[in-house]
Amino acid sequence: FFAGKQIEIKDQKSFNRLLSSICKEVYHATPSYLYESINKTKPSTQLSTAKRNFLGALIENWEKKNLGFPEDNFPPEKTLYLTLLNKTGIHKKLKDGFTLVQPSDQSFEALWQESISFLNSTKDNELGLEEFVSSLSKRPFKLKKGFIDVWLPVFLFINRNDFALFNEDRYIPQLSSETLDLIIKKPKDFRVK
């Protein structure tokens, strides 16, 4: 049964097709992101290291081509860059360098709007980042922890001039890779306004 209707399943192939269509309907806001290592509930140690290196390159080299990664090398952190920032249009070339913008990939539109909506909701009251993480892990997104752990710091860095960040009543004036790493580990300890 789905949506109150009984559905006949003839074989495994029709079952898989049905399951895919149900998932597309129920989780319609989930972006299309093809990097298997990150689409996990519990990210690997290798991914954690790649994520840390990726965030360091993002903070230090966001105005450079390929975030400063060498052209002929493809470590996991560069793959994160290529799949999340380059392919989606987030890292965009300008006349005199690069910038970070809203994704041009249409499958990221609902995620971007939800993220912006969260920031807008903090104009009058501080909100904890765990509320944001919680909204992304539920319908219609149902994002895995591995993806949220990369999206959250990237989105915050892109919009770093649009909010104030607090950790235990202390204002954090500038985002660093260490701060972003702490946000990933304990989003409940951080609030934005």
C-alpha positions as CSV (number, residue, x, y, z in Angstrom):
1,F,0.0,0.0,0.0
2,F,1.1,3.5,-0.8
3,A,-1.0,6.7,-0.4
4,G,-4.0,4.6,0.5
5,K,-3.8,2.4,-2.6
6,Q,-2.9,-1.2,-2.9
7,I,-0.1,-1.7,-5.4
8,E,0.6,-5.1,-7.1
9,I,4.2,-6.0,-7.3
10,K,5.0,-8.6,-10.0
11,D,8.7,-9.0,-9.6
12,Q,11.9,-7.6,-8.1
13,K,12.4,-5.1,-10.9
14,S,8.9,-3.6,-10.5
15,F,9.4,-3.5,-6.8
16,N,12.6,-1.5,-7.2
17,R,10.9,0.9,-9.7
18,L,8.0,1.4,-7.3
19,L,10.4,2.0,-4.4
20,S,12.3,4.6,-6.4
21,S,9.2,6.4,-7.4
22,I,7.9,6.4,-3.8
23,C,11.3,7.8,-2.6
24,K,11.2,10.6,-5.2
25,E,7.7,11.6,-4.1
26,V,8.3,11.4,-0.4
27,Y,11.8,13.0,-0.4
28,H,11.3,15.3,-3.3
29,A,13.5,18.0,-1.8
30,T,16.6,15.9,-1.5
31,P,19.3,17.2,-3.8
32,S,20.9,14.9,-6.4
33,Y,24.4,14.4,-5.1
34,L,26.6,11.6,-6.4
35,Y,29.5,11.0,-4.1
36,E,28.9,7.7,-2.3
37,S,31.4,8.3,0.5
38,I,29.4,11.2,1.9
39,N,25.9,9.7,1.5
40,K,26.2,7.8,4.7
41,T,24.8,8.0,8.2
42,K,28.2,7.3,9.8
43,P,31.0,8.9,7.7
44,S,34.3,7.0,7.5
45,T,37.6,8.3,9.1
46,Q,39.0,8.9,5.6
47,L,36.0,11.1,4.8
48,S,36.4,13.0,8.1
49,T,40.1,13.8,7.2
50,A,39.0,14.8,3.6
51,K,36.3,17.0,5.0
52,R,38.7,18.8,7.4
53,N,41.2,19.4,4.5
54,F,38.3,20.5,2.2
55,L,37.1,23.0,4.8
56,G,40.6,24.3,5.3
57,A,41.0,24.9,1.6
58,L,37.5,26.5,1.5
59,I,38.5,29.0,4.2
60,E,42.0,29.8,2.9
61,N,41.5,29.6,-0.9
62,W,37.8,30.3,-1.7
63,E,38.8,32.9,-4.3
64,K,41.2,30.6,-6.1
65,K,40.5,28.1,-9.0
66,N,39.8,24.6,-7.6
67,L,40.2,26.0,-4.1
68,G,44.0,25.9,-4.8
69,F,44.0,22.1,-5.3
70,P,46.6,20.9,-7.9
71,E,45.2,20.3,-11.4
72,D,46.7,16.8,-11.7
73,N,46.0,15.4,-8.2
74,F,42.6,14.1,-7.1
75,P,42.6,13.5,-3.3
76,P,39.2,12.9,-1.6
77,E,39.0,16.6,-0.5
78,K,39.3,17.7,-4.1
79,T,36.5,15.2,-5.0
80,L,34.4,16.9,-2.4
81,Y,35.1,20.3,-4.0
82,L,34.4,19.0,-7.5
83,T,31.1,17.4,-6.6
84,L,29.7,19.9,-4.1
85,L,31.0,23.3,-5.2
86,N,32.2,23.0,-8.8
87,K,29.5,20.7,-10.4
88,T,26.6,22.5,-8.6
89,G,27.8,26.0,-9.6
90,I,28.4,27.2,-6.0
91,H,32.1,28.0,-6.8
92,K,31.8,30.4,-9.8
93,K,34.4,32.1,-11.9
94,L,34.3,35.9,-12.2
95,K,36.5,38.2,-14.3
96,D,39.1,38.6,-11.5
97,G,38.8,35.4,-9.5
98,F,36.2,33.1,-8.0
99,T,33.3,33.5,-5.6
100,L,30.8,31.4,-3.7
101,V,27.1,31.8,-4.8
102,Q,23.7,30.1,-4.6
103,P,23.9,26.7,-6.4
104,S,22.8,26.7,-10.1
105,D,22.0,23.0,-9.9
106,Q,18.2,22.9,-9.7
107,S,18.2,19.8,-7.4
108,F,19.8,22.0,-4.7
109,E,17.1,24.7,-5.0
110,A,14.8,23.4,-2.1
111,L,17.8,22.8,0.1
112,W,19.1,26.3,-0.5
113,Q,15.7,27.8,0.1
114,E,15.3,25.8,3.4
115,S,18.8,27.0,4.5
116,I,18.1,30.6,3.7
117,S,14.7,30.3,5.4
118,F,16.5,29.1,8.6
119,L,18.9,32.1,8.5
120,N,15.9,34.5,8.0
121,S,14.1,33.0,11.0
122,T,17.0,34.1,13.2
123,K,16.5,37.8,12.5
124,D,14.4,38.3,15.7
125,N,15.6,35.4,17.8
126,E,18.8,33.4,18.1
127,L,18.4,29.8,17.0
128,G,20.5,26.8,17.7
129,L,22.2,25.1,14.7
130,E,20.8,21.8,15.9
131,E,17.4,23.0,14.8
132,F,18.7,23.5,11.3
133,V,20.4,20.1,11.3
134,S,17.2,18.5,12.5
135,S,15.1,20.1,9.7
136,L,17.6,18.7,7.1
137,S,17.5,15.2,8.5
138,K,13.6,15.0,8.2
139,R,11.2,14.9,5.3
140,P,11.2,16.1,2.6
141,F,15.1,16.1,2.7
142,K,16.1,13.2,4.9
143,L,19.8,14.0,4.4
144,K,22.4,11.7,5.8
145,K,24.8,12.9,8.5
146,G,27.8,12.7,6.1
147,F,26.1,15.2,3.7
148,I,24.9,17.5,6.4
149,D,28.4,17.6,7.9
150,V,29.6,19.1,4.7
151,W,26.6,21.2,3.7
152,L,26.3,23.0,7.0
153,P,29.8,24.5,7.1
154,V,29.8,25.3,3.4
155,F,26.4,27.1,3.7
156,L,27.5,29.0,6.8
157,F,30.8,30.1,5.1
158,I,29.0,31.2,1.9
159,N,26.7,33.4,4.1
160,R,29.2,34.3,6.8
161,N,28.4,38.1,6.5
162,D,24.7,37.6,7.0
163,F,24.6,36.3,10.6
164,A,26.4,36.4,14.0
165,L,27.6,33.1,15.5
166,F,27.6,32.4,19.2
167,N,29.1,29.6,21.2
168,E,28.1,29.5,24.9
169,D,27.3,33.2,25.0
170,R,30.6,34.1,23.2
171,Y,30.4,35.9,19.9
172,I,32.6,34.3,17.2
173,P,33.7,37.1,14.9
174,Q,35.3,35.0,12.1
175,L,34.8,31.5,10.8
176,S,37.8,29.3,10.9
177,S,38.3,25.7,9.9
178,E,38.5,24.8,13.6
179,T,35.2,26.5,14.4
180,L,33.5,24.8,11.4
181,D,34.9,21.5,12.6
182,L,33.4,22.1,16.1
183,I,30.1,23.1,14.5
184,I,30.0,19.8,12.7
185,K,30.8,17.8,15.9
186,K,28.4,19.7,18.3
187,P,25.9,21.9,16.4
188,K,23.8,22.1,19.7
189,D,26.6,24.3,21.2
190,F,26.2,27.0,18.5
191,R,23.5,29.6,17.8
192,V,23.1,32.1,15.1
193,K,21.3,35.5,14.9
